[in-house]
Each structure stands twice: as structure tokens, then as C-alpha cells.
Amino acid sequence: MPSVIGAVNINNNSGTVNFGDTLNISPKTAAKTFSGSGGGNTGNVVNTLNGVNATNTLDPNVVDQPMFGNI
């Protein structure tokens, strides 16, 4: 199905960018990242005002994102 895409601004990319028709998009890898308050903000202009914070890195899950069945 055709689509019209307006202005696109991609600041950073470490994977694949898809434009147009796709049948199925499924993840091929999974990763876990811990970052503090405001550490994952992205954009052209970011202004964060954070006080004291702590990141909880305790994660008892064995599997967060199952990769079984992704072709």
C-alpha cells in the first residue's frame, strides 16, 4: 500500500530503518540496558533537571524477550 512520508530527521541509527510496505517486522536480538534518570533521552535539544536518583539493576527474570520463533 503506497504511503506519503513527509520530512524525516534521523539523528542516529544503529539498526535498520524501514520505509514502505512490510509484511512482518520481528526482533532478531534482545539487549538490556540500565541508565539513570534522563539517561536515555534522545532528540535535537534535550534539557533535563534531575535530582539525586538511583537505578535498580536487580532483575530476577530469566527471559525478558523470548527470541523463539523469530525468523
N, C-alpha and C positions, 0 to 999 in steps of 0.2 A: 504494500500500500504506500503510495507516494506521500511524502511529508515535506513541509517547508520549514527550514531551520533558519532562524534569524542570526543575529550576531553571537559568536561563540568566543569565550575567553577561557583558555586553558593555561593556568599558571605553571602547573607541574603535573607530570604523568609518569607513573612507574608501571603501568599495565597497558590495557587495550582501551581505545575509545571507539565505540560503535556508533555510526550514523547510518540510518536507513533501516531496511527490513531485517529482522532476525527471527528465527524460529524458536531458539532456546538459548538462554544465557545462564550458565551454572558455574559456580566457583570451582576452580581446579586446585587451589591451595587454601590453607587457612593459617592465620598467624594471630598471635595475641600480643598486644602492646599495652604497657602501663605508662600513663603520663599524668602529671599533676593537673591541678585546676587551670584551665585555659591553655594547656599544652598542646592540644590537638586543633586549635583554631586555625582556619585557613581563610585566605582572602587577600585582596589587594591592600586594604588598610585594616589592621587589627589593633584595637586599643583595649587592653584588659587591666582591670584593677582588682587584684586578688589579695586577700589577707593570708594568714597562716593556714596551710592546708596539709593534709596527709593523704597518701594514696594507699589504699588497701590492696595488697598484692596476694593475699591468701585466696586461693581458688581451688576448692576440693573437687571440681568437676573433672572427670576422666576425659570426656569428649565434649567440646563446646560446639563444633561444627562438623557433623559427620560428612566424610567425603565419599562414602559408599554410594555407588550408582551414578556418579558424575562421570560422564564420558568425555 
